[in-house]
Amino acid sequence: MFTIEHEFDATVVTLVDEGTASLQEDVIVNSFAECITIEQYDPRLDQVQKVTFSIAQMRDLAAAISLPEGVY
């Protein structure tokens, strides 16, 4: 399951891990004009971990997901 919300300065997508085994915390993707952040709560540290991608990095990641193994 996932949700999409349009905020003032970002589009926010929340991915919910549904299933019976080994569930992970929700993943929140914030899409801004200049970057994309991905956040996930880490219960071991009791804090949210955040990774920031440039738009070019996210475009490369999206392309890489659908490509076969190799160097591009």
Contacts in CASP RR format, 6 or more apart in sequence:
PFRMAT RR
TARGET T0000
AUTHOR 0000-0000-0000
METHOD contacts of the structure
MODEL  1
MFTIEHEFDATVVTLVDEGTASLQEDVIVNSFAECITIEQYDPRLDQVQK
VTFSIAQMRDLAAAISLPEGVY
1 15 0 8 1.000
1 16 0 8 1.000
1 18 0 8 1.000
2 13 0 8 1.000
2 14 0 8 1.000
2 15 0 8 1.000
2 16 0 8 1.000
3 13 0 8 1.000
3 14 0 8 1.000
3 16 0 8 1.000
4 11 0 8 1.000
4 12 0 8 1.000
4 13 0 8 1.000
5 11 0 8 1.000
5 12 0 8 1.000
5 14 0 8 1.000
6 12 0 8 1.000
9 32 0 8 1.000
9 33 0 8 1.000
10 30 0 8 1.000
10 31 0 8 1.000
10 32 0 8 1.000
11 30 0 8 1.000
11 31 0 8 1.000
12 28 0 8 1.000
12 29 0 8 1.000
12 30 0 8 1.000
12 31 0 8 1.000
13 28 0 8 1.000
13 29 0 8 1.000
13 31 0 8 1.000
14 26 0 8 1.000
14 27 0 8 1.000
14 28 0 8 1.000
14 29 0 8 1.000
15 26 0 8 1.000
15 27 0 8 1.000
15 28 0 8 1.000
15 29 0 8 1.000
16 26 0 8 1.000
17 23 0 8 1.000
17 24 0 8 1.000
17 25 0 8 1.000
17 26 0 8 1.000
17 27 0 8 1.000
24 40 0 8 1.000
25 40 0 8 1.000
25 41 0 8 1.000
25 42 0 8 1.000
25 43 0 8 1.000
26 40 0 8 1.000
26 41 0 8 1.000
27 38 0 8 1.000
27 39 0 8 1.000
27 40 0 8 1.000
28 38 0 8 1.000
28 39 0 8 1.000
28 40 0 8 1.000
29 36 0 8 1.000
29 37 0 8 1.000
29 38 0 8 1.000
29 39 0 8 1.000
30 36 0 8 1.000
30 37 0 8 1.000
30 38 0 8 1.000
30 39 0 8 1.000
34 54 0 8 1.000
34 55 0 8 1.000
35 52 0 8 1.000
35 53 0 8 1.000
35 54 0 8 1.000
35 55 0 8 1.000
36 52 0 8 1.000
36 53 0 8 1.000
36 55 0 8 1.000
36 58 0 8 1.000
37 50 0 8 1.000
37 51 0 8 1.000
37 52 0 8 1.000
37 53 0 8 1.000
38 50 0 8 1.000
38 51 0 8 1.000
38 53 0 8 1.000
39 48 0 8 1.000
39 49 0 8 1.000
39 50 0 8 1.000
39 51 0 8 1.000
40 48 0 8 1.000
40 49 0 8 1.000
41 47 0 8 1.000
41 48 0 8 1.000
41 49 0 8 1.000
42 48 0 8 1.000
42 49 0 8 1.000
53 61 0 8 1.000
63 72 0 8 1.000
64 72 0 8 1.000
END
